[in-house]
C-alpha cells in the first residue's frame, strides 16, 4: 500500500490531536474511496455523453440567465 502525506488546517490538526483513539488514516482512506466511487460514476456517465464542453457551458449559461430572469420577476412582484 502506498503512503500519502496530507496537509490539514491547524484547527483540524488540533481536533485530531484531541482524539488519538480515532484512526485518522482510516477516516481519510474511507473518504477518498467514497470520492473515488463518485468520480467513477461521473466518469461512466460522461463517457457516454455526446455533449462537448462548449455545449455544457452554453446550457449552463442558458440556465443562469433563465434563473436570473425568474428571480428578477419574483422580486418585482414582491415590491
C-alpha positions in Angstrom: 0.0 0.0 0.0 1.3 3.4 -0.9 1.7 6.2 1.6 0.3 9.7 1.1 1.1 12.8 3.2 -1.7 15.3 3.7 -1.6 18.9 4.7 -4.5 19.9 7.0 -5.5 23.2 8.5 -4.2 23.9 12.1 -7.7 23.8 13.6 -8.3 20.3 12.1 -5.0 19.2 13.4 -5.9 20.3 16.9 -9.2 18.4 16.8 -7.4 15.3 15.5 -4.8 15.6 18.4 -7.7 15.7 20.9 -9.0 12.3 19.6 -6.0 10.0 19.3 -8.4 7.0 19.6 -9.5 7.6 16.1 -7.6 6.0 13.2 -7.4 9.2 11.1 -5.7 7.4 8.3 -8.7 5.1 8.0 -11.1 8.0 8.1 -9.1 9.6 5.2 -8.9 6.4 3.3 -12.7 5.8 3.5 -13.4 9.4 2.5 -11.1 9.1 -0.5 -12.7 5.8 -1.6 -16.1 7.4 -1.4 -15.0 10.3 -3.5 -13.3 7.9 -6.0 -16.6 5.9 -6.3 -18.4 9.1 -7.1 -15.8 10.1 -9.7 -16.1 6.6 -11.3 -19.9 7.1 -11.6 -19.4 10.5 -13.1 -16.8 9.2 -15.5 -19.2 6.5 -16.6 -21.9 8.9 -17.3 -19.8 11.5 -19.1 -18.0 8.9 -21.2 -21.4 8.1 -22.8 -22.3 11.7 -23.3 -22.1 13.4 -26.8 -22.1 16.9 -25.3 -19.0 18.9 -25.7 -17.6 21.2 -23.1 -18.8 24.1 -25.2 -22.4 22.6 -25.2 -22.3 22.2 -21.4 -21.1 25.8 -21.0 -23.9 27.1 -23.2 -26.5 25.1 -21.3 -25.2 26.5 -18.1 -25.3 30.0 -19.4 -28.9 29.5 -20.5 -29.9 28.2 -17.1 -28.2 31.0 -15.3 -30.0 33.6 -17.5 -33.3 31.9 -17.0 -32.9 31.8 -13.3 -31.8 35.4 -13.1 -34.9 36.4 -15.1 -37.2 34.3 -12.8 -35.8 35.8 -9.6 -35.9 39.4 -11.1 -39.6 38.8 -11.9 -40.2 37.4 -8.4 -38.5 40.4 -6.8 -40.6 42.8 -8.9 -43.8 41.1 -7.7 -42.9 41.4 -4.1 -42.2 45.1 -4.4 
